């Protein structure tokens, strides 16, 4: 426990046993330490922080080189210089006149007990933001996150904070982080601001835990407020416009839009569709749990309209229905560009791709489909506890009926008809349990 040291305390300090050492902390000047060795030698040290790294500097021997008062004065000056961003070891006034320049021989510590080379610390010698990000992605994200999560984390850190790339990581302040997150929000991207904030918090927490910096600048900052739950449902005119746009654009953007409208599945699930997921024998699109948000496999019955669309797709040489270009093995995910193309052709404004999913759900309810069937079709987890574990029936027949009603409704909208003709299924689906 620290106390205000006196000369009497120092003189009476007991010599520690071999292999041990005694340290007396001075409460009068936090950071000043007197170390006593098993040989009875006593030296003053000072601990201070410079650019997020701890300096542990040897000031001199007591009482031969420094008295207690002189040690406090030198330690106070060292801390003041470090606070201003200057390495005290670069100041001639700190160099001792004893052989070996004891002060300059001090070691730099990122934490007590972990030594680094005793080179002077300047902004140019510190790890930059971009260097730390690359290390974080390689040593943390690549090992502990899914590839898609790791890629998204990297995108957020590199896109929204690229202005810090050449900055020493330890010089980035809490105020700068708050201002940058607020800039993203003011730019009309509150959701992106929340995701970027989460990625940045995780990054700085990892950097602190791995002694790249000593203090986490995100500590004490508030997370961006969540948006109010969206309730945007596309009206009849907008649905009609999107259906027309899907026909006009054709493959790939038009086909992608039409599949979103017909199935109500998430944008990434449709964009990542694979030919290997389409089972024409069982008449199902089988979305594996690895590609769903809630990690639950989903089975979508293939209505006549869906089968016709899938059978008409061009051969791109890829398992993906929507590769960015022929003979590649990645789905296209340029959703912002796709949305702009759709907006330009449809004339609809103020909506998001996810609103299609909400619109499908709302209209299915309007058509009289039970909520549990809608939840199953859209792969929503509405059950909790034991029912969630044991209720694995997939409702394939019911989902097939629901999709046929929805497709007939869309057909009526596009033809301005008042009649809804539903093509009844010709087969009964077998009972399928969820994975």
C-alpha positions in Angstrom: 0.0 0.0 0.0 1.4 3.4 -1.0 2.2 6.0 1.7 4.1 9.3 1.8 7.7 8.0 1.9 10.2 9.5 4.3 14.0 9.2 4.6 13.4 7.1 7.7 11.2 4.7 5.8 13.8 4.3 3.2 16.7 3.7 5.6 14.6 1.2 7.6 13.4 -0.7 4.5 14.3 -4.4 5.0 16.5 -6.2 2.5 14.4 -8.8 0.7 15.3 -12.5 0.4 17.4 -13.7 -2.5 15.3 -13.9 -5.7 12.8 -11.4 -4.4 12.6 -7.6 -4.4 10.9 -4.9 -2.4 9.1 -1.9 -3.9 7.9 1.0 -1.8 5.4 3.3 -3.6 5.3 7.0 -2.8 1.8 8.3 -2.3 3.1 11.9 -2.3 4.0 11.5 -6.0 2.1 8.7 -7.6 4.4 6.7 -10.0 7.6 7.2 -7.9 8.9 3.8 -6.6 11.9 2.9 -4.4 13.2 -0.6 -5.3 15.3 -2.5 -2.8 17.4 -5.5 -4.0 18.6 -8.5 -2.1 22.0 -6.9 -2.1 20.7 -4.0 -0.2 20.9 -1.5 -3.1 18.1 1.1 -3.3 17.1 2.8 -6.5 14.3 5.2 -7.5 12.1 4.5 -10.5 9.2 6.4 -12.0 6.3 5.1 -14.0 4.4 7.3 -16.5 2.4 6.8 -19.7 3.5 8.1 -23.1 1.3 7.6 -26.2 -0.5 4.8 -24.4 2.6 2.9 -23.3 4.0 2.7 -19.9 7.5 4.0 -19.2 9.4 2.7 -16.3 12.5 4.8 -15.9 15.4 4.4 -13.5 16.1 7.7 -11.9 19.2 6.9 -9.7 20.5 5.3 -6.5 19.6 6.4 -3.0 21.2 8.3 -1.4 24.4 8.3 -3.5 22.8 9.9 -6.6 19.4 11.2 -5.5 17.8 12.3 -2.3 14.1 11.7 -1.8 13.3 15.3 -2.6 15.5 15.2 -5.8 13.8 11.9 -6.8 10.4 13.5 -6.5 11.4 16.5 -8.5 12.9 14.4 -11.3 9.9 12.0 -11.3 7.5 15.0 -11.4 9.3 16.5 -14.4 9.3 13.1 -16.2 5.6 12.7 -15.8 5.0 16.3 -17.0 7.1 15.7 -20.2 5.4 12.4 -20.9 2.0 14.1 -20.5 3.0 16.6 -23.2 4.1 13.8 -25.5 7.9 14.0 -25.0 10.0 11.0 -24.0 11.8 12.2 -20.8 14.9 10.2 -21.9 15.4 12.6 -24.8 16.0 15.5 -22.3 19.6 16.1 -21.4 18.6 17.3 -17.9 17.5 13.8 -17.0 20.8 12.1 -17.8 22.7 11.1 -14.7 26.4 11.8 -14.4 27.1 8.4 -13.1 28.8 5.7 -15.3 26.3 4.0 -17.6 23.8 6.8 -17.7 21.4 5.0 -15.4 18.4 7.1 -16.4 18.8 6.3 -20.1 19.2 2.6 -19.3 15.6 2.5 -18.1 13.4 0.0 -19.9 10.0 0.7 -21.5 7.2 -1.4 -20.1 3.8 -1.9 -21.7 2.7 -3.3 -18.4 4.6 -4.2 -15.2 7.0 -7.0 -15.9 6.8 -6.9 -19.7 9.9 -5.2 -21.1 10.5 -3.7 -24.6 13.6 -2.3 -26.1 14.7 1.0 -24.5 14.4 3.1 -27.6 12.9 6.6 -27.4 9.2 6.7 -27.9 7.9 9.2 -30.5 4.7 9.2 -32.6 6.7 7.7 -35.5 7.8 4.6 -33.4 4.2 3.7 -32.3 1.9 1.2 -34.0 -0.5 3.0 -36.3 -4.3 2.5 -36.5 -4.0 0.6 -39.8 -1.2 -1.7 -38.5 -3.2 -2.5 -35.4 -6.4 -3.2 -37.5 -4.5 -5.7 -39.7 -3.1 -7.4 -36.6 -6.6 -7.5 -35.0 -8.2 -9.0 -38.1 -5.5 -11.7 -38.5 -5.0 -12.7 -34.8 -8.6 -12.3 -33.5 -11.2 -12.1 -36.3 -9.8 -14.8 -38.5 -9.6 -17.2 -35.6 -12.8 -16.5 -33.7 -15.3 -15.1 -36.2 -17.1 -16.6 -39.3 -15.4 -15.4 -42.5 -18.4 -13.2 -43.3 -18.3 -11.6 -39.9 -14.5 -11.1 -40.1 -14.9 -9.5 -43.5 -17.6 -7.2 -42.4 -15.6 -6.1 -39.3 -12.7 -5.3 -41.5 -14.9 -3.3 -43.9 -16.3 -1.2 -41.0 -13.0 -0.5 -39.5 -11.3 0.3 -42.8 -14.2 2.3 -44.4 -15.5 4.5 -41.6 -12.2 5.3 -39.8 -9.7 5.3 -42.7 -8.7 8.9 -41.8 -6.9 7.4 -38.8 -4.8 4.9 -40.8 -1.5 6.7 -40.3 -2.2 7.9 -36.8 -0.4 6.3 -33.9 -3.2 4.2 -32.3 -2.5 5.5 -28.8 -3.1 9.1 -29.9 -6.8 8.5 -30.9 -9.0 10.1 -28.3 -12.4 9.4 -26.9 -13.6 12.8 -28.2 -12.5 12.0 -31.7 -14.3 8.6 -31.6 -17.6 10.3 -30.4 -17.3 13.0 -33.1 -16.7 10.4 -35.9 -19.7 8.2 -34.8 -21.9 11.3 -34.8 -20.6 12.2 -38.3 -21.8 8.9 -39.6 -25.2 9.4 -38.0 -25.5 12.9 -39.4 -24.6 11.4 -42.8 -27.9 9.5 -42.7 -26.5 6.1 -41.7 -27.5 5.5 -38.1 -27.5 1.7 -38.5 -24.0 1.8 -40.0 -22.9 4.0 -37.1 -24.1 1.4 -34.6 -22.3 -1.4 -36.4 -19.1 0.7 -36.8 -19.2 1.6 -33.1 -19.5 -2.1 -32.1 -16.6 -3.0 -34.3 -14.5 -0.2 -33.0 -15.2 -1.1 -29.3 -14.3 -4.7 -30.0 -11.1 -3.6 -31.7 -9.9 -1.3 -28.9 -10.8 -3.8 -26.2 -8.6 -6.4 -28.0 -5.8 -3.8 -28.4 -6.0 -3.0 -24.7 -6.0 -6.7 -23.7 -3.0 -7.3 -25.9 -1.0 -4.4 -24.6 -0.9 -2.5 -27.8 -2.3 0.4 -25.9 -2.8 0.9 -22.1 -6.2 2.7 -22.1 -9.3 1.9 -24.1 -10.6 5.2 -25.6 -14.1 3.8 -26.1 -14.5 3.2 -22.4 -17.2 5.5 -21.1 -18.7 6.4 -24.5 -22.4 5.9 -25.1 -23.6 3.5 -27.8 -25.5 5.2 -30.6 -29.3 5.0 -30.0 -31.2 2.4 -32.0 -33.6 3.6 -34.7 -37.3 3.1 -34.0 -38.6 -0.1 -35.4 -39.4 0.4 -39.0 -43.0 -0.2 -40.0 -42.7 0.6 -43.7 -45.0 -1.6 -45.8 -45.1 -1.1 -49.6 -48.5 -0.2 -50.8 -50.3 -1.6 -53.8 -49.0 0.9 -56.3 -45.4 0.3 -55.1 -45.8 -3.4 -55.3 -47.1 -3.1 -58.8 -44.1 -0.9 -59.7 -41.6 -3.3 -58.2 -43.2 -6.3 -60.1 -42.9 -4.3 -63.4 -39.3 -3.3 -62.6 -38.4 -7.0 -62.0 -39.8 -7.9 -65.4 -38.1 -5.0 -67.2 -34.7 -5.5 -65.6 -34.6 -9.2 -66.1 -31.5 -11.2 -65.0 -29.7 -10.6 -62.7 -31.2 -7.6 -60.9 -34.7 -8.2 -62.1 -34.6 -11.9 -61.2 -33.2 -11.1 -57.8 -35.9 -8.6 -57.1 -38.6 -11.0 -58.2 -37.3 -13.8 -56.0 -37.3 -11.4 -53.0 -41.0 -10.5 -53.8 -42.1 -14.1 -54.3 -40.4 -15.7 -51.3 -40.0 -12.9 -48.7 -36.6 -14.3 -47.7 -33.7 -12.1 -46.5 -31.7 -10.2 -49.1 -28.5 -12.1 -48.3 -30.2 -15.5 -48.4 -31.6 -14.7 -51.9 -28.3 -13.2 -53.1 -26.4 -16.3 -51.9 -28.7 -18.9 -53.5 -27.0 -21.9 -54.9 -28.1 -24.4 -57.5 -27.0 -27.1 -55.1 -29.7 -25.9 -52.7 -32.5 -26.4 -55.2 -34.1 -29.8 -55.0 -36.4 -30.3 -57.9 -37.2 -33.8 -56.9 -38.6 -32.7 -53.5 -39.7 -29.4 -55.0 -37.8 -27.4 -52.3 -35.3 -24.6 -51.9 -33.3 -25.8 -48.9 -31.5 -22.9 -47.2 -28.8 -24.4 -44.9 -28.5 -23.1 -41.3 -25.1 -21.8 -42.1 -26.7 -19.2 -44.3 -29.6 -18.1 -42.1 -29.6 -15.3 -39.5 -31.0 -17.5 -36.7 -28.9 -20.6 -37.6 -32.0 -22.6 -38.4 -32.4 -24.3 -41.8 -35.4 -23.2 -43.8 -37.3 -25.0 -46.6 -39.1 -23.0 -49.3 -41.7 -24.9 -51.4 -41.2 -24.3 -55.2 -44.4 -23.0 -56.6 -44.9 -23.2 -60.4 -43.8 -19.6 -60.7 -40.6 -20.2 -58.7 -39.7 -23.3 -60.7 -40.2 -21.4 -63.9 -37.9 -18.7 -62.8 -35.2 -21.1 -61.6 -35.3 -23.2 -64.7 -34.9 -20.1 -66.9 -31.7 -18.9 -65.3 -28.6 -18.6 -67.6 -25.7 -21.0 -67.0 -22.9 -18.9 -65.5 -20.6 -21.8 -64.7 -21.0 -21.1 -61.0 -23.0 -22.9 -58.2 -24.2 -19.4 -57.3 -27.4 -18.2 -59.0 -26.1 -14.6 -58.8 -22.3 -14.5 -59.2 -20.8 -11.0 -59.7 -19.4 -12.3 -63.0 -19.2 -15.7 -64.7 -17.0 -18.5 -63.3 -16.6 -17.0 -59.8 -17.7 -18.6 -56.6 -19.1 -15.6 -54.7 -22.6 -14.2 -54.6 -23.1 -10.6 -55.5 -23.7 -8.4 -52.4 -23.6 -4.9 -53.8 -27.0 -4.2 -52.3 -26.6 -0.4 -52.4 -26.0 -0.4 -56.1 -28.8 -2.9 -56.7 -31.1 -0.6 -54.7 -30.2 2.4 -56.8 -30.9 0.6 -60.0 -34.3 -0.5 -58.7 -35.1 3.0 -57.5 -34.2 4.5 -60.8 -36.5 2.1 -62.7 -39.4 2.0 -60.2 -39.5 5.6 -59.0 -40.1 4.4 -55.4 -38.3 6.4 -52.7 -37.9 6.1 -48.9 -37.8 2.3 -48.7 -35.3 -0.4 -48.0 -34.9 -3.9 -49.5 -35.8 -5.4 -46.1 -39.2 -3.6 -46.4 -40.2 -6.2 -49.0 -39.9 -8.9 -46.4 -42.2 -6.9 -44.0 -44.6 -6.3 -46.9 -44.8 -10.0 -47.7 -45.5 -10.9 -44.0 -48.2 -8.2 -43.7 -50.0 -9.3 -46.9 -49.9 -12.9 -46.0 -51.7 -12.0 -42.8 -54.2 -10.0 -44.8 -54.8 -13.1 -47.0 -55.7 -15.0 -43.9 -52.5 -17.0 -43.4 -51.9 -18.0 -39.7 -49.1 -16.2 -38.0 -47.3 -19.5 -37.1 -47.2 -20.3 -40.8 -45.8 -16.9 -41.7 -43.2 -17.3 -39.0 -42.2 -20.7 -40.4 -42.1 -19.3 -44.0 -39.9 -16.3 -43.0 -37.8 -18.3 -40.6 -38.7 -16.3 -37.6 -38.2 -17.7 -34.1 -41.6 -17.1 -32.5 -41.3 -20.0 -30.0 -39.2 -20.0 -26.9 -38.2 -22.7 -24.4 -39.5 -26.3 -24.7 -41.8 -25.5 -27.7 -38.9 -24.2 -29.6 -37.0 -27.4 -29.1 -39.7 -29.9 -29.8 -41.9 -28.1 -32.4 -39.8 -29.1 -35.5 -42.6 -29.7 -37.9 -41.9 -27.7 -41.0 -45.5 -27.0 -42.3 -44.4 -27.5 -45.9 -47.9 -28.0 -47.2 -49.1 -24.9 -45.4 -46.2 -22.9 -46.6 -46.8 -24.0 -50.1 -50.5 -22.9 -49.9 -49.4 -19.6 -48.4 -46.9 -18.9 -51.2 -49.4 -19.8 -53.9 -52.0 -17.4 -52.4 -49.3 -14.7 -52.3 -48.2 -15.3 -55.9 -51.8 -15.2 -57.1 -52.3 -11.9 -55.2 -49.2 -10.4 -56.9 -50.5 -11.6 -60.3 -53.8 -9.9 -59.6 -52.0 -6.6 -58.7 -49.9 -6.6 -61.9 -53.0 -7.3 -64.1 -55.3 -5.0 -62.2 -57.7 -7.9 -61.8 -60.2 -8.4 -59.1 -60.1 -12.2 -59.2 -57.6 -14.4 -57.4 -57.1 -17.8 -59.1 -54.9 -20.1 -57.0 -53.2 -23.1 -58.6 -53.6 -25.8 -56.1 -50.7 -28.1 -55.4 -50.7 -31.5 -56.9 -48.7 -33.2 -54.3 -48.4 -33.6 -50.5 -45.1 -32.8 -49.0 -43.6 -35.4 -46.6 -43.1 -34.5 -43.0 -39.7 -32.7 -42.7 -38.0 -32.0 -39.3 -35.8 -28.9 -39.0 -32.1 -29.4 -38.7 
